[in-house]
Amino acid sequence: MGLSSPLSAIYPFHRSSESARSLPFTYRLRRDIRHIAHIHVAGVPQRKLIDDRQEVNFHQVAETIVETGFTGYVCHEWRLAPGEDAATAIAKAVAIMDA
């Protein structure tokens, strides 16, 4: 999956958080995965590291990505919060997405 249509799109999770309340990410991923070539994740709000403080359950998102058979790219945009150790913080984010 991921590149099965002539038109492929980037799916930016961090730009979709408000609409997630009415239509869950996992539903939209399953529905639209055939059109998605690149999934862009970032903490919601403020594009911080994905962790348990975010509005989006990224554990569930990662599981859904795997379930769909997605073979495209997933990238993580993040901003280190003041006082956070970069290596520890990114290791937590990778563990969340490594479903």
C-alpha positions as a Python dict, from the first residue, in 0.01 Angstrom:
ca = {
    (1, 'M'): (0, 0, 0),
    (2, 'G'): (102, 362, 15),
    (3, 'L'): (189, 411, -350),
    (4, 'S'): (-93, 223, -522),
    (5, 'S'): (-253, 522, -690),
    (6, 'P'): (-118, 765, -949),
    (7, 'L'): (-174, 1048, -703),
    (8, 'S'): (-5, 1011, -366),
    (9, 'A'): (-39, 1249, -76),
    (10, 'I'): (136, 1347, 244),
    (11, 'Y'): (-81, 1297, 553),
    (12, 'P'): (16, 1556, 819),
    (13, 'F'): (-119, 1442, 1157),
    (14, 'H'): (-21, 1760, 1335),
    (15, 'R'): (-246, 1965, 1104),
    (16, 'S'): (-550, 1744, 1156),
    (17, 'S'): (-596, 1740, 1531),
    (18, 'E'): (-910, 1955, 1544),
    (19, 'S'): (-1098, 1741, 1294),
    (20, 'A'): (-989, 1425, 1479),
    (21, 'R'): (-1264, 1486, 1732),
    (22, 'S'): (-1530, 1426, 1466),
    (23, 'L'): (-1356, 1164, 1251),
    (24, 'P'): (-1078, 961, 1417),
    (25, 'F'): (-734, 943, 1259),
    (26, 'T'): (-744, 567, 1248),
    (27, 'Y'): (-1065, 569, 1044),
    (28, 'R'): (-921, 821, 800),
    (29, 'L'): (-596, 627, 771),
    (30, 'R'): (-778, 305, 686),
    (31, 'R'): (-1008, 486, 443),
    (32, 'D'): (-737, 686, 263),
    (33, 'I'): (-417, 481, 298),
    (34, 'R'): (-409, 389, -71),
    (35, 'H'): (-356, 759, -151),
    (36, 'I'): (-89, 826, 114),
    (37, 'A'): (281, 797, 34),
    (38, 'H'): (421, 988, 332),
    (39, 'I'): (287, 1019, 685),
    (40, 'H'): (414, 1316, 881),
    (41, 'V'): (374, 1300, 1259),
    (42, 'A'): (438, 1565, 1520),
    (43, 'G'): (316, 1623, 1872),
    (44, 'V'): (-20, 1792, 1901),
    (45, 'P'): (-19, 2070, 2008),
    (46, 'Q'): (302, 2262, 1933),
    (47, 'R'): (487, 1994, 1736),
    (48, 'K'): (669, 1862, 2040),
    (49, 'L'): (793, 1506, 2062),
    (50, 'I'): (521, 1245, 2045),
    (51, 'D'): (460, 1106, 2390),
    (52, 'D'): (177, 1042, 2633),
    (53, 'R'): (118, 1417, 2683),
    (54, 'Q'): (-21, 1465, 2332),
    (55, 'E'): (-382, 1497, 2214),
    (56, 'V'): (-328, 1214, 1964),
    (57, 'N'): (-278, 853, 2075),
    (58, 'F'): (29, 775, 1864),
    (59, 'H'): (45, 415, 1990),
    (60, 'Q'): (-292, 360, 1821),
    (61, 'V'): (-183, 550, 1510),
    (62, 'A'): (131, 334, 1476),
    (63, 'E'): (-72, 15, 1516),
    (64, 'T'): (-314, 132, 1247),
    (65, 'I'): (-27, 214, 1009),
    (66, 'V'): (107, -140, 1054),
    (67, 'E'): (-239, -298, 1015),
    (68, 'T'): (-293, -124, 680),
    (69, 'G'): (28, -265, 534),
    (70, 'F'): (157, 87, 461),
    (71, 'T'): (496, 79, 287),
    (72, 'G'): (555, 450, 241),
    (73, 'Y'): (751, 686, 462),
    (74, 'V'): (672, 800, 816),
    (75, 'C'): (867, 1097, 949),
    (76, 'H'): (857, 1274, 1282),
    (77, 'E'): (898, 1649, 1314),
    (78, 'W'): (975, 1761, 1664),
    (79, 'R'): (1096, 2046, 1877),
    (80, 'L'): (1287, 1968, 2193),
    (81, 'A'): (1123, 2115, 2501),
    (82, 'P'): (1346, 2315, 2737),
    (83, 'G'): (1533, 2087, 2976),
    (84, 'E'): (1469, 1764, 2778),
    (85, 'D'): (1755, 1536, 2683),
    (86, 'A'): (1747, 1489, 2304),
    (87, 'A'): (1859, 1124, 2298),
    (88, 'T'): (1614, 1017, 2569),
    (89, 'A'): (1326, 1211, 2417),
    (90, 'I'): (1369, 1075, 2064),
    (91, 'A'): (1412, 720, 2200),
    (92, 'K'): (1067, 752, 2364),
    (93, 'A'): (913, 875, 2036),
    (94, 'V'): (1070, 590, 1839),
    (95, 'A'): (941, 337, 2095),
    (96, 'I'): (587, 474, 2052),
    (97, 'M'): (596, 448, 1673),
    (98, 'D'): (774, 111, 1668),
    (99, 'A'): (446, -75, 1714),
}
